[in-house]
């Protein structure tokens, strides 16, 4: 089945799989990245909070890029926590780092 048709039929499962492969590729290539876990709440109800996970990486244009992770991607990251270091853990959330992302970012990101 052609990829576009498969995407239409499966609700873009193909696209999600490609993004998961991006995270896997970052791990396999030892490309530094970070995952930020934080809490999101609605203005009207601060008691209801939801965990959000966001991938932070340096894209090909040497800019910081951000992507909210899907449940499948979160599971993939959690399955690989032996490779990802917990840097910050407080009441606001957590930050995980792979392969010294902070140093890599400071040396490689072009500031506009």
C-alpha positions, 0 to 999 in steps of 0.5 A: 500500500502506498505510504500516503494511502496507508497514512489516510487509512491508518490515521497517520500511524505511519507518521507517528512511527516515523517520529518514533524512529526519529527518537530511536535514530537519535539514540542509535546515532548518539545524537544528544537530546533532552526530554522535559516532563512537566505538568499542564493544568487548565486555568479554571481548575488547578487541581486537574494536572496532566503530565506532558513530555516534550522532546528537545533537540537540535535540528538540521538548521542548528536551531532548537526544536521541540515536539510534544511526545505521543503515548507511544513515544513516551513508552519508547523513551521510558523503555530506554531510561537506562540510556537517558540521565535524570538531570532535574527532578522537582515539583514542577517536573523532570528533565532527562538528558541524553549524551550531554545535551546541554553542552551539545546545545550550547556548542551547536545552536545558532542564536538568531 
